[in-house]
Amino acid sequence: MKVATGLAIGAAPMPELAAKAVESAMAKANIYAPSSVLLFLTSEFAADPQSAIKAAAKAASCTQIIGCSATGIFTEEDWVIDSPAAAAMVFSNLNFGHPNPEESNDSLSLTLAAPNAINTTWLNASGLKFGGVSGDAIGHGPFSVWQNGKGTTQGYCEVTLNNTTMAVAATHGLKLISSPRRITASHGNDLLTLANLPALDTLSSTWQRHAKTYDDAPRHHLMAVYASKASQLERGEYGVASIIIENEDNASVTLTKHMQVGDWLSWAIRDVDAAQIDIVKTASVLRRQLDAEPEFALLFSCLGRGPYFYNGTDQDLALIKTLFPDLPIIGFYGNGEIAPINDINELLQYSAVLGLFTESNVAYL
C-alpha cells in the first residue's frame, strides 16, 4: 500500500488549497489515481466546503473522499491553527466501506461527526468507533462532514477501512490525584456521594492535598475518571467526564456525564508530563499489538490539547514523529474524540485518539 500526506496553507479558503494538498500527497506517494482520500479542512471552509471537496476530487480523479472541517489540522509535516489550510492523505489500495449493523460488535469504524449530530443512541448502536468531532474554536457555528465527495445530511460519516490491520486507543493525559472510590449515589448528571461521602467534599479535600492550598480547585483542569472496576482506573482504561459545577447546597458535583452507582471514580488533573508519558506508552503498546511497522497513522486531538496545552508546540505529534520517523500522519484538533474504552464507545474531552495501520486485517485494543 502506498500512503502519503499533503498540506497546503493559504491566506484565504480557496478550493485550490484542497487540490494542492492532494497533488502534493500524490507526488510523494507516486500515485496517479488514489483509491481513496482523507481530506481535512480548517473551519474557514466550514460554511461552504463543497467547492474545495470538488477540487480535491478532480485532482485525485476519485470520489471516495471523506473528512470534516476543524479549527486546526495537521500532518507529519506541520500543524495549522488560525489560517486557512487543507490536509490530505491519499491511498493506493484502501477502500472506505459501509459498516454492517448485523456484524459483531468487534468491527471498528472511523467516525467523523458534527457536535450537533452526536447522541448516545447512535454512538453505541452497533460496532466500535474511533475518530473525532468536527468544530470551531468555540463549539458553535457551521460544522461540515463529508463522505463520497459531498456533505452528509445526517452530520456524520462512519466507514470501515478495508484491507487494513489497525490498533487504536485513547490517551487522556491525566494524572490521577485520588484513590478509586465506589460511586454510592447519583442523580442524573449530579454525582452525590463517593464511598458514602459527599462528592464535593471528596473533590475539595483531594485538591487541597494535591495543591497544598485551600483555594478553589481550577474546574477546567480537573476531571472525573470512571470505570466498572478499580483496577481499570489504575490501568488507564476509563471514561472521562468534565466538571460543570460544584453544588454547595447539597455538596454534589455536576458532571458532563451520568455516573452509574456501583462504578468506581477517581479525581484527576490535566498534566503536561503525564500527557507526554501517556502518548509514548500508548503508541508503544499499539505498535506491539500491530505486530508490524505501521504504514500510516491517524490522530484525533482535542483543541484543548495540542499546541494550546503544550505552550505553542504539539508535543503529541512531535513524540509520535520521533517514535515513527517518516510515517504519514494526518489528523485534526476537534471538539471531542471518539474511542472504544472497555468495549463501549466513549465521547471524550481533552484527550487524543491514536490509530496505527498496516495493510491486512483488523485488530484493536
C-alpha positions as CSV (number, residue, x, y, z in Angstrom):
1,M,0.0,0.0,0.0
2,K,1.2,3.5,-0.9
3,V,0.3,6.2,1.5
4,A,1.3,9.9,1.8
5,T,0.1,13.2,3.0
6,G,0.0,16.8,1.7
7,L,-0.5,20.1,3.5
8,A,-1.4,23.4,1.9
9,I,-1.7,26.7,3.7
10,G,-3.1,30.0,2.3
11,A,-4.4,33.4,3.1
12,A,-8.0,32.6,2.1
13,P,-10.1,29.4,2.0
14,M,-9.7,28.8,-1.7
15,P,-10.6,25.4,-3.3
16,E,-7.1,25.4,-4.8
17,L,-5.7,24.6,-1.3
18,A,-7.5,21.3,-1.3
19,A,-6.3,20.4,-4.8
20,K,-2.8,21.4,-3.8
21,A,-2.8,19.2,-0.7
22,V,-4.0,16.2,-2.7
23,E,-1.5,16.8,-5.5
24,S,1.4,17.1,-3.0
25,A,0.4,13.8,-1.4
26,M,0.1,12.0,-4.7
27,A,3.5,13.2,-5.7
28,K,5.1,12.0,-2.5
29,A,3.5,8.5,-2.9
30,N,3.9,8.4,-6.6
31,I,0.2,7.7,-7.0
32,Y,-1.6,8.9,-10.1
33,A,-5.1,7.7,-9.2
34,P,-5.7,7.2,-5.5
35,S,-8.3,4.6,-4.4
36,S,-9.4,6.9,-1.6
37,V,-8.6,10.2,0.1
38,L,-8.9,11.6,3.6
39,L,-9.4,15.4,3.5
40,F,-9.5,17.8,6.4
41,L,-10.1,21.5,6.0
42,T,-9.8,24.3,8.5
43,S,-13.0,25.9,9.8
44,E,-12.7,28.8,7.3
45,F,-14.1,26.3,4.8
46,A,-16.9,25.0,7.0
47,A,-19.8,27.2,5.7
48,D,-19.3,26.1,2.1
49,P,-16.8,23.2,1.7
50,Q,-18.2,21.7,-1.5
51,S,-16.0,23.6,-3.9
52,A,-12.9,22.5,-2.1
53,I,-14.1,18.9,-2.0
54,K,-14.8,19.0,-5.7
55,A,-11.3,20.4,-6.3
56,A,-9.8,17.6,-4.3
57,A,-11.9,15.0,-6.2
58,K,-10.8,16.4,-9.5
59,A,-7.1,16.4,-8.5
60,A,-7.4,12.8,-7.3
61,S,-9.7,11.6,-10.0
62,C,-11.5,9.9,-7.1
63,T,-14.9,10.3,-5.3
64,Q,-14.0,8.2,-2.3
65,I,-13.2,11.3,-0.2
66,I,-14.2,11.6,3.5
67,G,-13.3,14.2,6.0
68,C,-14.5,17.2,8.0
69,S,-13.7,20.8,9.0
70,A,-11.9,21.6,12.2
71,T,-10.2,24.6,13.9
72,G,-6.8,23.1,13.3
73,I,-5.4,20.3,11.1
74,F,-2.0,18.6,10.8
75,T,0.1,16.1,9.0
76,E,3.6,14.8,10.0
77,E,4.9,17.9,8.1
78,D,3.3,20.6,10.4
79,W,0.2,21.7,12.2
80,V,-2.0,24.7,11.3
81,I,-4.4,26.7,13.5
82,D,-6.0,30.1,12.7
83,S,-5.1,30.0,9.0
84,P,-7.0,28.6,6.0
85,A,-5.4,25.2,5.2
86,A,-6.1,21.7,3.8
87,A,-4.6,18.4,4.7
88,A,-4.9,15.3,2.6
89,M,-3.9,11.6,2.9
90,V,-4.0,9.5,-0.3
91,F,-4.1,5.7,-0.5
92,S,-3.2,3.4,-3.4
93,N,-5.1,0.4,-2.1
94,L,-7.6,1.3,0.6
95,N,-11.3,1.5,0.2
96,F,-13.8,3.0,2.6
97,G,-16.6,0.5,3.3
98,H,-20.0,0.7,5.0
99,P,-20.3,-0.8,8.5
100,N,-22.7,-3.7,8.6
101,P,-25.0,-3.4,11.6
102,E,-25.6,-7.2,11.5
103,E,-21.9,-7.9,12.1
104,S,-20.5,-8.5,15.5
105,N,-19.5,-5.6,17.7
106,D,-15.9,-6.4,17.1
107,S,-15.9,-4.2,13.9
108,L,-14.1,-0.9,14.3
109,S,-15.2,2.1,12.1
110,L,-13.7,5.5,11.5
111,T,-16.3,8.0,12.6
112,L,-16.4,11.8,12.0
113,A,-19.2,13.8,13.4
114,A,-20.5,17.3,13.9
115,P,-21.3,18.2,17.6
116,N,-25.0,18.5,16.9
117,A,-25.1,15.0,15.4
118,I,-23.7,13.2,18.5
119,N,-26.1,11.2,20.6
120,T,-25.5,8.1,22.7
121,T,-28.1,6.0,20.9
122,W,-26.3,6.4,17.6
123,L,-22.9,6.2,19.2
124,N,-23.4,2.8,20.7
125,A,-26.0,1.4,18.2
126,S,-23.6,-1.1,16.6
127,G,-19.9,-1.7,16.4
128,L,-16.9,0.1,17.9
129,K,-16.0,3.5,16.7
130,F,-13.0,5.8,16.7
131,G,-12.5,9.3,15.4
132,G,-13.2,12.9,16.2
133,V,-15.8,15.7,16.3
134,S,-15.7,18.5,13.8
135,G,-16.0,22.1,15.0
136,D,-14.5,25.5,15.5
137,A,-12.8,27.2,18.4
138,I,-15.9,27.9,20.5
139,G,-18.0,24.9,19.5
140,H,-20.6,26.9,17.6
141,G,-21.1,27.9,14.0
142,P,-21.0,25.8,10.9
143,F,-19.8,22.2,11.1
144,S,-19.1,20.2,7.9
145,V,-18.6,16.5,7.4
146,W,-18.3,14.9,4.0
147,Q,-18.4,11.4,2.6
148,N,-18.2,10.1,-1.0
149,G,-17.1,13.6,-2.1
150,K,-20.1,15.5,-0.7
151,G,-21.5,16.8,2.5
152,T,-23.6,14.4,4.7
153,T,-27.1,15.4,5.7
154,Q,-27.0,13.5,8.9
155,G,-24.0,15.3,10.2
156,Y,-21.7,12.4,10.5
157,C,-19.9,9.7,8.5
158,E,-18.9,6.2,9.5
159,V,-16.7,4.0,7.4
160,T,-14.6,0.9,7.6
161,L,-11.0,1.0,6.4
162,N,-10.9,-2.1,4.3
163,N,-7.7,-4.0,3.7
164,T,-6.1,-2.7,6.9
165,T,-5.0,-4.1,10.2
166,M,-5.4,-1.4,12.9
167,A,-4.6,-0.8,16.5
168,V,-6.5,2.1,18.2
169,A,-6.6,3.6,21.7
170,A,-7.3,6.8,23.5
171,T,-4.7,8.7,25.6
172,H,-6.0,11.1,28.2
173,G,-3.0,13.0,29.5
174,L,-4.4,12.9,33.1
175,K,-2.7,12.4,36.4
176,L,-4.9,10.6,39.0
177,I,-4.8,12.5,42.3
178,S,-7.2,10.4,44.4
179,S,-7.6,6.7,45.0
180,P,-10.6,5.0,43.4
181,R,-13.8,5.2,45.3
182,R,-17.1,3.5,44.6
183,I,-20.0,5.6,43.4
184,T,-22.7,5.3,46.0
185,A,-25.3,7.8,44.9
186,S,-26.0,9.9,41.8
187,H,-29.0,11.6,40.2
188,G,-28.9,12.5,36.5
189,N,-25.5,14.1,35.9
190,D,-25.2,15.1,39.6
191,L,-22.6,13.0,41.4
192,L,-23.9,12.8,45.0
193,T,-21.6,10.5,47.1
194,L,-18.4,8.5,46.8
195,A,-18.0,5.8,49.3
196,N,-21.0,7.4,51.1
197,L,-19.1,10.7,51.4
198,P,-20.4,13.9,49.8
199,A,-18.9,14.1,46.3
200,L,-17.9,17.8,46.7
201,D,-16.1,17.1,50.0
202,T,-14.0,14.4,48.3
203,L,-13.2,16.7,45.4
204,S,-12.2,19.6,47.7
205,S,-10.1,17.5,50.0
206,T,-8.4,15.8,47.1
207,W,-7.5,19.2,45.6
208,Q,-6.2,20.6,48.9
209,R,-3.9,17.6,49.4
210,H,-2.6,17.8,45.8
211,A,-2.1,21.5,45.6
212,K,-1.4,22.2,49.2
213,T,-3.8,25.1,49.2
214,Y,-7.3,25.9,50.4
215,D,-8.0,27.9,47.2
216,D,-10.9,26.7,45.0
217,A,-10.0,24.0,42.5
218,P,-9.5,25.0,38.9
219,R,-12.5,23.3,37.5
220,H,-11.3,23.3,33.8
221,H,-8.1,21.4,34.8
222,L,-9.8,18.7,37.0
223,M,-11.7,15.7,35.6
224,A,-13.6,12.7,36.8
225,V,-12.5,9.3,35.5
226,Y,-14.7,6.3,36.0
227,A,-14.8,2.6,35.2
228,S,-16.7,-0.5,36.3
229,K,-13.6,-1.8,38.2
230,A,-11.0,0.0,40.3
231,S,-8.2,-1.9,38.5
232,Q,-9.3,-0.4,35.2
233,L,-8.8,3.1,36.6
234,E,-5.2,2.1,37.6
235,R,-4.5,0.8,34.1
236,G,-5.9,3.9,32.4
237,E,-8.9,2.1,30.9
238,Y,-11.5,4.7,31.9
239,G,-14.1,7.1,30.7
240,V,-13.7,10.8,31.3
241,A,-16.2,13.4,32.4
242,S,-15.6,17.2,32.9
243,I,-16.8,19.1,35.9
244,I,-19.7,21.5,35.1
245,I,-20.4,23.0,38.5
246,E,-19.9,22.4,42.2
247,N,-23.2,22.5,44.2
248,E,-22.7,23.9,47.7
249,D,-26.3,23.3,48.7
250,N,-26.1,19.5,48.7
251,A,-22.3,19.0,48.3
252,S,-22.7,17.4,44.9
253,V,-20.7,17.8,41.7
254,T,-22.4,18.1,38.3
255,L,-20.5,16.3,35.6
256,T,-20.9,16.1,31.8
257,K,-21.9,12.5,32.0
258,H,-24.2,10.4,34.2
259,M,-22.3,8.2,36.7
260,Q,-23.6,4.7,37.4
261,V,-23.9,3.7,41.0
262,G,-21.5,0.8,41.7
263,D,-18.8,2.0,39.3
264,W,-15.5,3.4,40.6
265,L,-14.3,7.0,40.3
266,S,-11.1,8.9,40.8
267,W,-10.4,12.6,40.5
268,A,-7.7,13.5,38.0
269,I,-5.9,16.6,36.8
270,R,-4.7,17.5,33.3
271,D,-0.9,17.3,33.4
272,V,1.7,18.0,30.7
273,D,4.2,15.5,31.9
274,A,1.6,12.8,32.3
275,A,0.3,13.5,28.8
276,Q,3.7,13.1,27.2
277,I,4.4,9.9,29.1
278,D,1.0,8.5,28.2
279,I,1.2,9.2,24.4
280,V,4.5,7.4,24.2
281,K,3.2,4.5,26.2
282,T,0.1,4.3,24.1
283,A,2.0,4.4,20.8
284,S,4.4,1.7,22.0
285,V,1.5,-0.6,23.1
286,L,-0.2,-0.1,19.8
287,R,3.0,-0.8,17.9
288,R,3.4,-4.1,19.8
289,Q,-0.3,-5.0,19.2
290,L,0.0,-4.3,15.5
291,D,3.0,-6.7,15.3
292,A,4.3,-4.8,12.3
293,E,5.7,-1.4,11.4
294,P,2.7,0.9,10.8
295,E,2.2,2.3,7.3
296,F,0.2,5.3,8.4
297,A,-1.3,6.9,11.5
298,L,-4.5,8.8,12.3
299,L,-4.5,11.2,15.3
300,F,-7.6,13.0,16.6
301,S,-6.7,15.5,19.3
302,C,-8.8,17.9,21.4
303,L,-8.4,21.6,20.6
304,G,-7.7,22.0,24.3
305,R,-4.7,19.7,24.0
306,G,-2.3,20.2,21.1
307,P,-0.4,23.5,20.9
308,Y,-2.7,25.2,23.4
309,F,-1.9,22.6,26.0
310,Y,1.8,22.4,25.2
311,N,2.6,26.1,25.2
312,G,2.8,26.6,21.5
313,T,4.0,23.2,20.2
314,D,2.2,19.9,19.7
315,Q,4.3,17.5,21.8
316,D,1.9,14.6,21.0
317,L,2.6,15.0,17.2
318,A,6.4,15.6,17.9
319,L,6.7,12.4,20.0
320,I,4.9,10.3,17.5
321,K,7.1,11.6,14.8
322,T,10.1,10.7,16.9
323,L,8.9,7.2,17.5
324,F,7.9,6.7,13.8
325,P,10.2,8.7,11.6
326,D,8.8,9.3,8.1
327,L,5.4,7.8,9.0
328,P,2.5,9.5,7.2
329,I,0.3,11.1,9.9
330,I,-2.9,13.1,9.5
331,G,-5.5,14.4,11.9
332,F,-7.2,17.5,13.4
333,Y,-7.9,19.4,16.6
334,G,-11.6,18.9,17.3
335,N,-14.5,19.4,19.8
336,G,-14.3,15.9,21.1
337,E,-12.8,12.5,20.5
338,I,-14.4,9.1,20.0
339,A,-12.8,5.8,21.0
340,P,-13.9,2.4,22.4
341,I,-13.0,2.0,26.1
342,N,-13.8,-1.3,27.7
343,D,-15.9,-2.1,24.6
344,I,-18.0,1.0,25.0
345,N,-17.8,3.9,22.6
346,E,-16.9,7.0,24.6
347,L,-17.2,10.6,23.7
348,L,-14.0,12.1,25.3
349,Q,-12.7,15.6,26.1
350,Y,-9.1,16.8,26.4
351,S,-7.9,13.5,25.0
352,A,-6.2,12.2,21.9
353,V,-7.1,9.1,19.9
354,L,-4.3,7.4,18.0
355,G,-4.6,4.7,15.4
356,L,-1.8,2.8,13.7
357,F,-2.4,1.0,10.5
358,T,-0.9,-1.6,8.1
359,E,-2.3,-3.5,5.2
360,S,-4.5,-6.5,6.0
361,N,-6.9,-7.5,8.8
362,V,-8.4,-5.5,11.8
363,A,-7.2,-5.5,15.4
364,Y,-7.8,-3.1,18.2
365,L,-7.2,-2.5,21.9
